[in-house]
Amino acid sequence: MNMFNLFPTHSGAIARRRILVAGGAGFLGAHLCELLLHAGNSVICADNFSTGLKCNIRHLRDFDTFRVLRHDVVNPLDLEVDEIYNLACPASPRHYQADSTNTSVFGSLNLLELAARNGARILQASTPEIYGDPNVHPRVENYSGNVNSFGPRACYDEGKRRAEMLFFDFQKKHGVDVKIARIFNTYGPGMRPDDGRVVSNFIIRALRGNDITIYGDGSQTRSFCFVDDLIEGLVRLMAAGPSFTGPVNLGNPDEFTVRELAEHVVNLTGSRSKIVCQPLPVDDPRQRRPDISLAMRELHWRPEVPLMKGLEQTIRYFDDLFASETTAFLESA
């Protein structure tokens, strides 16, 4: 199916919509902005650049329908928009422990109020972390979770849970058209080299020939979704009828151990890096695999890019980044 078929048309031409992407200079946000612009939409990228990067969106300034707004969503916004994607929250532990709760709660509240004033549809980028370390595997949307509310990851987990509550509250009380996506591990070109996520961390260490650290014995599992697949899932969810709000799991159900991931990265990079073990962190989930039955049924979506192909593209991206001998990728001011 052509992705552009998901966008509304007038007399055969794609209808331009005014779309706000909060967190639009981030890894996922920049990919989303690019797709929306190519589909003929007018896009406002709002980002405070705490983790978003100017270089992620620099090439998008060629579109006269693209606008960048330096803004922190914890402060109210006054815009005219038709749709809102709320991706405004750091997703890696290295960054989200700084202030993710305020962003998740107050940022969601401000964007929901904006959606209510505009009669706009709004999508929340939620997370499988709201399930905590689950007793159910794979994770299904109706599982209420097993979250440690005072552990080192709690600021992110509980912030996202509260954001989901706010979305459904605004739907019930104010009739806001809401969508909620629970996004599982996503990787691909455009990731920050310093975000501390497992895929980028392993690739960078392998390219530099450094030891790759895994925690425990590396038998904990993860499911890795290539960024292009994930962005398609978000657009399909936004285009779904008002009767389907989610929450819906978006991720790749193919499951790999962390050790397997490290071995694949070493082999694909031709690295001499050694794999070393460290103690398992507190509250690190043993398994993280989505049940995507709901997404397949309601959105006709499932990921298509296999891990090895996605890793090859991501490795090439980081290899080119380092070969350019530039630090522009870390520009955030």
C-alpha positions, 0 to 999 in steps of 0.5 A: 500500500502506498503510504500517501494513500493514508492522507486525505485528498481533494479532487485527486490532490493531496489536501494540505493539513497543518500538522504540529510535530512536538519533538520534531527535531528528535530521532523519530520526529525528524523522520516523521516531519520529512514524510509529512512534508513529502506528502504535501502537508504544512508542518510545524516542528516544535522542539526545545533542542534539549535532545533534538538536533538541528542537523536532523531537520536542516535539509527540511528547510528547503520546504516552504511548508516547514516551520521550526519553532524553538519551544518547550511544551511544558509552556502553552502553545497558541497555534492553528493546527489540524493534527498534533503528534506528541513526540516531545519526551526523551526516550533514552535513560541517559536523557529522560531522567533529567526532566521527563515527568514534567514533559510527559505530564505538563507537555501533554496537558498543554498539547491536549488543550491546544487540540481541544481549542482547534478541534484537532486530532492528537497522537501520543507517543507512549511506551512499553515502559508503562508495562514495567517488567511484565508478568505477561509475554508478549505484551498486550495492550490490556495488560495493566502493568508491573511498574516500580513507581519509585525505581530509577526508571519511574520518572519516565514510566509513570510520566507516560502512564499519566500522559495516557490518563490525560489523553483519555480524560480529554477524550471523555470530558472534551471530546478530543480525538486522541490516538495512543501508540506504545512504541517499542525499541526503534533504531535506524539512521538519525539516532544520536550517537550519545543517546545510550540506547542499546543499538547505537551504543553497540554500533559505536563501540564496535566501530571504535573497536571498544569492548561492548558491555552487556548486562547480566548474561545477555539473555534478556530479550528485545524486539527492534523495529526499523524507523521507517516501519515505525513511522508508517505505523504512526501515520496509519494510526493517525489516519485511522477512524475516530472509533479507534484510539488505541492504545496500540503496540507498534514494534517488531515482534521478532525477538532477539537476546541482547547478546545476539544483537551484540554478536550481529553488530560485531560481525556486520562491522568486522570489529575486534570488539570483545563482549563483556558482562556487567551486573544487570541494572535495577528494573531492567525488563527481562523481556520486551516483545510486543503483541501487534495483533491489534495493529495488524487488525486495525491498521493493517500494519506490520514491520517489514525490515528485518534486523540484519538489513536495518542494522546494515543501514544504521551501521553505514549511517554511523560509519559515514558520520564518523568518517566526515570528521564533524561534530555537527550531529551534536549541535543542539544550540 
